[in-house]
């Protein structure tokens, strides 16, 4: 879960590193599948910060998973296959 703008920037800078994913979307812990617009972690914790960029979220009930790329955070279809970033 991204907790603030600084962590968002750190993750996006990491994705922009040479040899990494660059423009690909990467799944981060977050979904609004249970209730549209109510973002929670996979563990069920309410997300107070998503870091989504305008015009996101824009997928309605078709896009319920939170993703990040070097340029944006937004909602995406959960059925798409993509890498994930995990916090340890």
C-alpha positions as CSV (number, residue, x, y, z in Angstrom):
1,X,0.0,0.0,0.0
2,X,1.3,3.4,-0.9
3,X,0.9,5.7,2.1
4,X,1.9,9.1,0.8
5,X,3.2,11.2,-2.2
6,X,6.8,10.5,-1.2
7,X,6.4,6.7,-1.3
8,X,4.5,7.1,-4.6
9,X,7.5,9.0,-6.1
10,X,10.0,6.4,-4.7
11,X,8.0,3.5,-6.3
12,X,7.7,5.4,-9.7
13,X,11.4,6.2,-9.6
14,X,12.2,2.5,-8.9
15,X,10.1,1.5,-11.9
16,X,11.9,3.9,-14.1
17,X,15.3,2.4,-13.2
18,X,17.3,1.0,-16.2
19,X,16.4,-2.6,-16.9
20,X,13.1,-2.6,-15.0
21,X,9.6,-2.3,-16.2
22,X,9.5,1.3,-17.3
23,X,6.0,1.9,-18.7
24,X,4.3,-1.3,-17.7
25,X,1.6,-1.3,-15.0
26,X,2.4,-3.1,-11.8
27,X,-0.3,-4.2,-9.3
28,X,-0.1,-2.7,-5.9
29,X,-2.2,-3.6,-2.9
30,X,-5.6,-2.1,-3.4
31,X,-9.1,-2.9,-4.7
32,X,-12.6,-1.4,-4.7
33,X,-14.2,-4.6,-5.8
34,X,-16.4,-4.9,-2.7
35,X,-17.8,-1.4,-2.9
36,X,-17.1,1.0,-5.8
37,X,-14.9,3.9,-4.8
38,X,-14.1,2.4,-1.4
39,X,-10.5,1.4,-1.7
40,X,-9.1,-1.3,0.6
41,X,-6.0,-3.3,0.8
42,X,-6.2,-7.0,0.1
43,X,-6.2,-7.5,3.9
44,X,-9.3,-5.4,4.1
45,X,-7.8,-2.2,5.6
46,X,-9.3,1.1,4.4
47,X,-6.9,3.1,2.2
48,X,-6.7,6.7,3.1
49,X,-4.3,7.5,0.3
50,X,-4.3,6.0,-3.2
51,X,-2.2,8.5,-5.1
52,X,-4.4,8.2,-8.2
53,X,-3.8,10.7,-10.9
54,X,-6.5,12.5,-12.8
55,X,-8.7,11.2,-14.5
56,X,-8.4,8.1,-12.4
57,X,-10.3,6.2,-11.2
58,X,-12.1,5.9,-14.4
59,X,-13.0,2.3,-14.9
60,X,-16.1,2.0,-12.8
61,X,-17.0,-1.5,-11.8
62,X,-14.9,-2.9,-14.7
63,X,-11.6,-1.8,-13.2
64,X,-11.2,-2.6,-9.5
65,X,-7.4,-3.1,-8.9
66,X,-4.9,-0.4,-8.1
67,X,-1.9,-0.3,-10.4
68,X,1.1,2.0,-10.8
69,X,3.4,2.9,-13.7
70,X,6.3,5.4,-14.0
71,X,3.7,8.0,-14.9
72,X,0.5,7.3,-13.0
73,X,-1.5,5.4,-10.5
74,X,-5.0,4.3,-11.5
75,X,-7.5,1.5,-11.5
76,X,-7.2,-1.4,-13.9
77,X,-9.0,-4.7,-14.7
78,X,-8.1,-7.3,-12.1
79,X,-8.1,-10.0,-14.7
80,X,-5.1,-8.6,-16.5
81,X,-1.8,-10.4,-15.9
82,X,0.8,-8.1,-14.5
83,X,3.7,-8.0,-12.1
84,X,3.2,-6.8,-8.5
85,X,5.2,-4.8,-6.0
86,X,5.2,-6.0,-2.5
87,X,6.2,-4.1,0.7
88,X,8.4,-6.0,3.2
